[in-house]
């Protein structure tokens, strides 16, 4: 692959990152450039080079920095935002995650590194109660849905309209190799959210918080088992000796950045950064991606590699997590019997 073809491939990949799953690259190129489908295919295959004017039209349409494609260092990094809006926003957010995981799964060479200041949403779908609580908390406290203003959380009312998407996302995520970077806050953030809702009177029943803590403990123990085995699998799955290792976890309590997802597919790097916990900023600016990749490698190097072993370091970390949970659970139990 010569340099010009590589730049054009990178350019098209940057466009693909911005397209919803139901849109075709061929149709988009044909419509934006005013060319036939056959001409669009020839450009996608690299048989025909894009003209400067065609690159200008496409870069303006999809807000892609041409400087970054040529490796130019520019103070401005262009991000493509995904802002959650409307009642269907969360469903669209899950579909975006499914689309990206599917692209990674289909690529020939890939690398996925995730910084998790909050436990990734994928995992909560193993326990509907926890997934329902996270969705309730986000809609009420972050998205400020009007119909959630006076709504209380009822652990017995589990919305199922997006659970199929969640289970699909978890199943796909479990099948791709990933590296995750955790800290204590990765687990305590949801504990703090449960405690906040308990104190604020957002639970329908006094025992709802205790039920959530029980489910959370089961989820964390499942994660601990996956860490020890070095692979991801569904709850209740029996791991075999020849199971492929696809799960590396690092723990770093000192050096950590906000929730960040680094993906490299077939040589193309992409960064997803969260804003306001849910809104996503996406960029394929290669200079910026390289900087973030370098920072992530430093965080991993200075942290503890805890996966693939049931050793003392992994046990120490999970013991600290369970100790924090016990502190939150004691407050919740005291509330249940005193109020």
C-alpha positions, 0 to 999 in steps of 0.5 A: 500500500503506497502512501497516497492509498494509505491516506485515502483508506484512512480518510474513508475509515474516518467517514465510516466512523461517523456513519450510522450503521444503516447508511452505505458508504457507496451511497454516501459517496455517490450522493455527496460527490455526485458520482455513480455507484461504480465510481464510488466503488473504484474510489473505495477500492483505491483504484481511483484517487480522490481529487483535492476538491472531492476531499474538501467536499467530504471533509466539510460534510463529515467534519474531518481534519485533513491535516491529521491524515497527512500527519500534520501537527495542528493545535486544533483537534476535530471531534465528532460529537454524539449527544444523547437527546430525546427519549430514544437517546439511550437506545441510539447510544447503545446502538452506536456502541454495538456498531463500533464493537461489531467493526472491531470484531470484523477487523483483521487486526485490532486493539481495544484499550479502555479506561474505566473510571466507571464500570462499563455499561456492558457488564450491568446487563448481566443483572437487569436490576443494576442495568435498570438502576443505571438507566434510571439514574442517568435519565433522572440526574444527567439527562433530566427527563421530564417524566423522571422528575418525580419518578422513584426507582422500583427494583421490581419494575424492570424496563425490557425495551433496551435489554435486548440491545444490552445483552447483544452488546455484552455478548459481542464485547465478550468475544473481542480481545480488550484491555481495561484499566481500573481504579477503586472508583471504577466500582465505588461510583455506582455505590455512591449513586445508590447511596445518593438515591437512598438518602434522597428518597428516590427508592420506592421501597427501603429494601431496594438499595440492599437488593442492588448491593446484593446484585452488585456484589454478585457482578463484582465476584463474576468480574473477579473470576473473569480477571483470574481466568484472563477471559470474558464470558457470560454469567454462569459459563463454565470455563475450560482449560483451553479457553482463549485469553482475551481479557487483560486488566490493569489497576492504577490508583494514581495515574488515570484519565477520564473514561476513554476508549482507544481502538485500533482497527487495521492500523486506523486509530480512533479515540472515544472520550465521554463528556458528561458521563454519557455524551461521546466525543470521537476523533480519528486525528492520528496525532492526538490518538498517538498521544493518548495511546502513549499515555495509556501505555504509561498508565498500564506500565506504572499500574498492576497487571492483575488479570490471568492470575488469582495471586495476592495483588488481584485478591488485595484489590478486590478485598478493598472493593468489597470492604468499601461495599460493606461500608455502604451496605451497613449504612443502607441496612441501618436505614432500613431498620431505623426509619 
